Amino acid sequence: MQLHTHTWGEGDRLAVLVHGIMADHRTWRRVGPALAGAGYRVIAVDLRGHGASGRGPYSPELFADDLVETLPTGAELAIGHSLGGLTLALAVDRLKPRRAVFSDPAWHLAAPEPGFGPELFAEFKTASRERIRAMNPRWEEADVDIERATLDLWDEATALSLAPLTGRDLLPKAPAVPSLVQLADPSFLISPERAALLRERGFEVRTVAGAGHTIHRDDFEGFMASLEGWI
């Protein structure tokens, strides 16, 4: 599927951005212009089921195939957040970026506890602005507004499609390209033990102190600082 994309900048270097579940390209509203200011042409996608892209069926493999169909190969930099990190990891050997950044990637989805699982996650589609604000006290008001707007466009079936992955170890065996794993503090997706394993496998791992899961919205300055040497 050809995905809807948004572009910032006209630089000689190319960066590609892949958002997490429930979001779309607007989640990168500060990151895109910042990278453009550093000399990149930045392309952000809307994954299928999100934003202005087409709908279903859904699976991480299909999300990854869409990236390969939509994005140029050989970008200087590729960044994927959460589900976007999982998707990028499944496409990186075909996209062949020079460097990849996986921001709090969804490489381990805990087995659902009673009363908590993909169905409850999908229910977040109806979350009020007040609920979004309460869950993300460090976000700027613009990000709360964007989250509410992207939820309206999001197909919650994308969340339900992830149910078969719960409890599975999705950590890559090795980086296909030089790779940074950027973690929230704490990360509910990558435990300290899994972070240590990623280091053993050749990934660089950095934690953004005090940041929540959506690091680039929770602590934009910390997000950008943690990319030193990678952008």
C-alpha positions in Angstrom: 0.0 0.0 0.0 1.3 3.5 -0.9 1.1 5.5 2.3 0.2 9.2 2.8 3.4 11.2 3.6 4.3 14.6 4.8 7.6 16.3 4.0 9.6 19.0 5.7 12.7 20.7 4.2 14.7 20.4 1.0 18.1 19.3 2.4 20.5 17.0 0.6 20.2 14.3 3.3 17.1 12.2 3.7 15.4 11.3 7.0 12.3 9.1 7.3 10.0 9.0 10.4 7.6 6.3 11.4 5.0 7.0 14.1 3.5 4.8 16.7 0.0 3.3 17.1 -2.9 5.8 17.2 -0.7 8.6 15.8 0.1 9.9 12.4 2.8 12.1 10.8 1.6 15.0 13.0 3.3 13.4 16.1 6.6 14.6 14.5 5.5 18.3 14.4 8.7 19.4 16.2 11.1 16.7 15.1 10.4 17.1 11.4 11.2 20.9 11.3 14.2 20.4 13.6 15.8 17.8 11.3 14.9 20.0 8.3 16.8 22.8 10.0 19.8 20.4 10.3 19.9 19.9 6.5 17.5 17.0 6.0 14.6 16.5 3.7 12.3 14.7 6.1 9.5 12.3 5.0 7.0 11.1 7.6 4.4 8.5 6.8 0.9 7.7 8.0 0.9 3.9 8.6 -2.1 2.1 7.2 -5.1 2.5 9.4 -3.8 5.9 10.6 -4.1 9.4 9.3 -4.8 9.8 5.6 -3.5 6.4 4.6 -5.7 3.4 3.5 -7.3 0.9 5.8 -6.8 -2.9 6.6 -5.9 -5.6 6.8 -3.3 -5.2 9.5 -0.1 -6.9 10.7 3.4 -5.7 11.4 4.6 -7.4 8.2 2.1 -5.5 6.2 3.0 -2.2 7.9 6.7 -3.0 7.0 5.9 -3.9 3.4 4.1 -0.5 3.1 7.2 1.3 4.2 9.2 -0.4 1.6 6.6 0.4 -1.1 6.4 4.0 -0.1 9.8 5.3 1.0 13.1 5.7 -0.9 15.9 3.3 0.0 19.2 4.5 1.3 18.0 7.3 3.6 20.7 8.9 5.8 18.5 8.4 8.9 15.4 6.4 9.8 13.5 6.9 13.1 10.6 4.7 14.3 8.7 5.1 17.5 6.9 2.3 19.4 4.9 0.4 16.7 6.9 2.4 14.2 10.0 1.0 15.8 8.7 -2.6 15.3 7.7 -1.8 11.8 11.0 -0.2 10.9 12.9 -3.2 12.3 11.0 -5.4 9.9 11.8 -3.2 6.9 15.3 -1.9 7.7 17.1 -4.6 5.7 15.1 -3.6 2.6 15.1 0.2 3.2 18.9 0.2 3.9 19.2 3.5 5.8 22.7 4.5 6.8 21.5 4.8 10.5 18.4 3.7 12.3 16.9 5.0 15.6 14.3 2.9 17.4 12.5 5.1 19.9 11.0 3.0 22.8 10.2 0.3 20.2 7.4 -2.2 20.7 9.7 -5.2 20.7 8.1 -6.9 23.7 4.3 -6.7 24.3 3.5 -8.0 27.7 0.9 -10.8 27.9 -2.4 -9.0 28.8 -3.5 -9.1 32.4 -7.2 -9.6 33.3 -9.1 -6.4 32.2 -6.2 -5.1 30.1 -5.4 -6.1 26.5 -5.8 -5.0 22.9 -9.6 -4.5 23.4 -9.0 -2.0 26.2 -6.2 -0.4 24.1 -8.6 0.0 21.2 -11.1 1.7 23.5 -8.7 4.6 23.9 -10.0 5.8 20.5 -12.8 7.6 22.4 -10.5 9.2 25.0 -11.5 12.7 25.9 -9.0 15.6 25.7 -9.0 15.7 29.5 -8.0 12.0 29.7 -5.2 12.6 27.2 -4.0 15.5 29.2 -4.1 13.6 32.5 -2.1 10.7 31.0 0.5 13.1 29.5 1.0 16.0 31.8 4.3 17.1 30.2 2.9 17.4 26.7 2.4 20.8 25.1 -1.3 21.7 24.4 -0.7 21.4 20.7 0.2 17.7 21.2 -2.9 17.0 23.2 -5.0 18.6 20.4 -3.2 16.6 17.8 -3.6 13.3 19.7 -7.4 13.9 19.9 -7.5 14.7 16.2 -5.5 11.6 15.2 -7.7 9.3 17.3 -10.6 10.4 15.2 -8.9 9.1 12.1 -7.3 6.0 13.6 -8.7 2.6 12.9 -8.7 0.8 16.3 -8.5 -2.6 14.5 -4.8 -1.9 14.2 -4.5 -2.5 17.9 -6.6 -5.6 17.8 -4.3 -7.0 15.1 -1.4 -7.0 17.6 -3.0 -9.5 19.9 -1.1 -12.5 18.4 2.2 -10.7 19.4 1.6 -10.4 23.1 4.0 -12.3 25.2 6.4 -12.9 22.3 10.1 -11.7 22.2 10.4 -9.5 19.2 13.9 -8.1 19.8 16.0 -8.2 16.7 18.9 -10.7 16.8 21.3 -8.1 15.4 21.2 -4.6 14.0 20.9 -4.6 10.2 22.5 -1.1 10.1 24.1 1.0 12.8 21.3 1.4 15.3 20.4 3.4 18.4 17.7 2.2 20.8 16.3 5.2 22.7 14.4 4.3 25.8 11.8 6.1 28.1 12.5 6.2 31.8 11.3 3.7 32.7 10.4 1.8 29.5 7.4 -0.5 29.8 8.4 -2.2 26.5 12.2 -2.7 27.0 13.2 -3.9 30.5 16.7 -3.3 31.8 17.4 -7.0 31.1 16.3 -6.7 27.5 18.3 -3.4 27.1 21.4 -5.3 28.3 20.7 -8.0 25.7 20.3 -5.4 23.0 23.7 -4.0 23.9 25.2 -7.5 23.7 23.7 -7.8 20.2 25.4 -4.6 19.0 22.8 -1.9 19.5 23.6 1.3 21.2 21.1 2.0 24.0 20.4 5.4 25.5 17.8 6.3 28.1 16.1 9.8 28.2 15.9 10.4 31.9 12.4 11.0 33.2 10.7 10.8 29.7 7.5 8.9 29.0 6.9 6.5 26.2 6.4 9.1 23.5 9.8 10.7 24.2 9.7 13.3 21.4 6.5 14.8 22.9 7.3 14.3 26.5 10.8 15.8 26.4 11.6 17.2 23.0 14.9 18.6 24.1 15.9 15.4 25.7 14.8 13.5 22.6 17.0 15.6 20.4 20.0 15.6 22.8 19.9 11.8 22.9 20.4 11.7 19.1 23.8 13.4 19.4 26.1 11.6 17.0 23.3 10.0 15.1 21.9 12.9 13.2 
